[in-house]
Amino acid sequence: MLPRIAIVGVGQVGGAAAYALILSSLAREILLVDVKSALRDAQARDLSDVAYASNSNTRVRATTIHEAGQCDIVVVTAGSNFWSGETRMQRIYHNINILRDVIDAMRPFRSDAIILIVANPVDLLTSLAVDMSRLPPSQVIGSGTYVDSVRLRGLVADHVSVAASSIDLYVVGVHGEEQVAAWSTATVGGVPLDRALASKSDNQGVEIDRAALAMECRRRSERIVEAKGATPLGIGAIVASICSSVLWDKKDVRPVSHFQAESGCCYSLPAVIRRKGIVRTTEMSLSAEERADLDRSVKALRGTMEKIREGY
């Protein structure tokens, strides 16, 4: 019997995630939850049409927050929009309160439930969800830098004229301004990136501006949000990918946000994902500069967490 996936928060991102999940036929049911009941019910009807049109065996229906906690996977996209005059910390506090209300209403979760945090700031909220949910840390995952890694591979692929699927390149750390492109571990078809770029058949090689590509990777989301208010489609595809890794016990390695005991918080490193969540973190041989950047990224996150704990 196929499992059930709940999506809490069914605006643009939640709706796109449900759409991608329906097309993949991952779940027997997709349960939609939102404080705006009219929006929730409209999304359920609209997405049901998608299921019928695509001959998917997935049923879509509106439900309560409590029932959502009994699903195999709970995807949390709920968060506040940015308001004019609102500070960054005010918005963070607002989203923390939303997360707390959501998780409190869903407890107790199924013992084998997986929580997937998509709302931002994703690493901070994932870190807090580990404590709030009372589930094993391995069962709380954040979308993290997965979409950034996919995006950067695509940018590099366009420059070197190979398929993005042939490029192994990760963005790690804390999603956003502090994220780190792990260029030192990048490969093209299993060949280190530098060697691959130098061995083009025309013997002229290829040069790429790594700093510019990493900046483009960070800035692209901002430009999309400025134009259309959110980045739903890319994130929706990422949600479906992570859910398939979990439900099909695929042992995929994905750069997702997950708990790091030595730092006491969640951030992105490549991790093996199975039905029980995070199995293990994959060790990366980062350069000294990349390691220092990663450490600064984590330090900034921990500093924000300390401020929040003081505020509460």
QUIGI-V927995 format. One record per residue. N is the residue number from 1. PSI is psi in whole degrees, -180 to 180 (NA if undefined). NEAR is the number of other ideal C-beta (glycine too) atoms within 12 Angstrom. Layout:
BEGIN
N & PSI & NEAR
N & PSI & NEAR
END
This chain:
BEGIN
1 & 132 & 9
2 & 151 & 23
3 & -180 & 30
4 & 140 & 33
5 & 130 & 46
6 & 142 & 48
7 & 118 & 51
8 & 111 & 46
9 & 101 & 45
10 & 44 & 43
11 & -145 & 32
12 & -47 & 27
13 & -48 & 44
14 & -41 & 43
15 & -42 & 35
16 & -38 & 34
17 & -45 & 50
18 & -42 & 49
19 & -48 & 35
20 & -38 & 36
21 & -38 & 48
22 & -46 & 39
23 & -27 & 25
24 & -9 & 30
25 & 43 & 26
26 & -32 & 33
27 & 149 & 39
28 & -40 & 23
29 & 144 & 35
30 & 120 & 49
31 & 129 & 40
32 & 134 & 47
33 & 134 & 40
34 & 146 & 34
35 & -23 & 21
36 & 95 & 17
37 & -34 & 17
38 & -43 & 13
39 & -46 & 22
40 & -48 & 33
41 & -37 & 20
42 & -41 & 20
43 & -41 & 36
44 & -43 & 31
45 & -44 & 20
46 & -45 & 23
47 & -28 & 38
48 & -37 & 25
49 & -37 & 16
50 & -45 & 27
51 & -44 & 28
52 & -45 & 16
53 & -31 & 13
54 & 4 & 19
55 & 34 & 11
56 & 148 & 27
57 & 16 & 19
58 & 132 & 32
59 & 138 & 26
60 & 131 & 39
61 & 156 & 29
62 & 150 & 32
63 & -177 & 30
64 & 160 & 22
65 & -34 & 32
66 & -43 & 22
67 & -32 & 22
68 & -36 & 40
69 & -10 & 33
70 & 9 & 25
71 & 166 & 39
72 & -43 & 37
73 & 136 & 46
74 & 115 & 51
75 & 120 & 48
76 & 107 & 51
77 & -5 & 44
78 & 132 & 43
79 & 169 & 34
80 & 151 & 25
81 & 157 & 20
82 & 130 & 20
83 & 145 & 11
84 & 131 & 8
85 & -9 & 8
86 & 134 & 15
87 & 165 & 12
88 & -44 & 20
89 & -36 & 18
90 & -42 & 18
91 & -40 & 24
92 & -48 & 31
93 & -40 & 27
94 & -45 & 26
95 & -31 & 35
96 & -43 & 36
97 & -38 & 24
98 & -46 & 32
99 & -44 & 42
100 & -45 & 24
101 & -41 & 23
102 & -49 & 39
103 & -40 & 36
104 & -40 & 19
105 & -24 & 26
106 & -22 & 34
107 & 147 & 24
108 & 140 & 15
109 & 162 & 33
110 & 144 & 24
111 & -26 & 16
112 & 15 & 22
113 & 146 & 37
114 & 129 & 44
115 & 127 & 54
116 & 110 & 52
117 & 125 & 50
118 & -25 & 51
119 & 152 & 44
120 & 154 & 40
121 & 117 & 40
122 & -40 & 46
123 & -40 & 46
124 & -48 & 43
125 & -36 & 50
126 & -41 & 46
127 & -45 & 39
128 & -34 & 40
129 & -29 & 45
130 & -45 & 34
131 & -44 & 26
132 & -38 & 29
133 & -27 & 38
134 & 20 & 20
135 & 161 & 29
136 & 140 & 21
137 & -31 & 31
138 & -17 & 30
139 & 7 & 33
140 & 119 & 41
141 & 143 & 53
142 & 149 & 51
143 & -28 & 46
144 & -133 & 49
145 & 19 & 45
146 & -50 & 41
147 & -34 & 41
148 & -39 & 44
149 & -44 & 40
150 & -43 & 32
151 & -45 & 37
152 & -38 & 40
153 & -40 & 35
154 & -41 & 26
155 & -43 & 29
156 & -42 & 39
157 & -40 & 27
158 & -31 & 18
159 & -30 & 25
160 & 3 & 32
161 & 48 & 18
162 & 166 & 26
163 & 140 & 15
164 & -31 & 22
165 & -16 & 14
166 & -5 & 21
167 & 130 & 35
168 & 104 & 31
169 & 130 & 41
170 & 143 & 42
171 & 131 & 48
172 & 177 & 46
173 & -148 & 44
174 & 122 & 43
175 & 132 & 42
176 & -146 & 30
177 & -29 & 22
178 & 1 & 31
179 & 156 & 42
180 & 126 & 42
181 & 120 & 42
182 & 71 & 38
183 & -32 & 33
184 & -22 & 24
185 & 2 & 28
186 & 142 & 38
187 & 156 & 25
188 & 112 & 30
189 & 33 & 19
190 & -5 & 13
191 & 132 & 19
192 & 141 & 20
193 & -47 & 35
194 & -43 & 21
195 & -39 & 16
196 & -40 & 28
197 & -31 & 26
198 & -7 & 19
199 & 32 & 18
200 & 149 & 19
201 & -23 & 12
202 & 3 & 9
203 & 12 & 8
204 & -13 & 10
205 & 177 & 16
206 & 139 & 24
207 & 138 & 15
208 & 145 & 30
209 & 96 & 16
210 & -40 & 27
211 & -41 & 13
212 & -40 & 17
213 & -40 & 31
214 & -38 & 34
215 & -43 & 20
216 & -39 & 25
217 & -44 & 35
218 & -38 & 28
219 & -19 & 21
220 & -42 & 24
221 & -43 & 32
222 & -43 & 20
223 & -36 & 14
224 & -45 & 20
225 & -41 & 20
226 & -36 & 13
227 & -38 & 11
228 & 3 & 16
229 & -16 & 15
230 & 172 & 29
231 & 64 & 29
232 & -37 & 29
233 & -45 & 21
234 & -45 & 31
235 & -38 & 44
236 & -42 & 35
237 & -37 & 27
238 & -43 & 41
239 & -46 & 49
240 & -39 & 37
241 & -46 & 33
242 & -42 & 46
243 & -39 & 48
244 & -37 & 31
245 & -39 & 33
246 & -57 & 42
247 & -30 & 33
248 & 8 & 23
249 & 50 & 19
250 & -15 & 19
251 & 28 & 19
252 & 149 & 26
253 & 118 & 26
254 & 144 & 41
255 & 82 & 46
256 & 159 & 50
257 & 128 & 53
258 & 165 & 46
259 & 132 & 36
260 & 109 & 33
261 & -36 & 13
262 & -24 & 12
263 & -12 & 25
264 & 23 & 20
265 & 176 & 39
266 & 136 & 43
267 & 173 & 46
268 & 128 & 48
269 & 156 & 43
270 & 133 & 34
271 & 149 & 38
272 & 126 & 27
273 & 129 & 37
274 & -171 & 26
275 & -32 & 25
276 & 7 & 25
277 & -136 & 37
278 & 120 & 43
279 & -47 & 26
280 & 158 & 18
281 & 138 & 29
282 & 126 & 26
283 & 138 & 15
284 & 138 & 27
285 & 74 & 16
286 & 154 & 26
287 & 165 & 19
288 & -39 & 11
289 & -43 & 17
290 & -39 & 28
291 & -40 & 22
292 & -41 & 15
293 & -40 & 27
294 & -43 & 33
295 & -40 & 24
296 & -39 & 21
297 & -47 & 37
298 & -39 & 33
299 & -41 & 21
300 & -40 & 28
301 & -44 & 40
302 & -35 & 26
303 & -42 & 20
304 & -41 & 30
305 & -38 & 31
306 & -40 & 17
307 & -40 & 18
308 & -42 & 29
309 & -36 & 18
310 & -37 & 11
311 & -23 & 14
312 & NA & 15
END
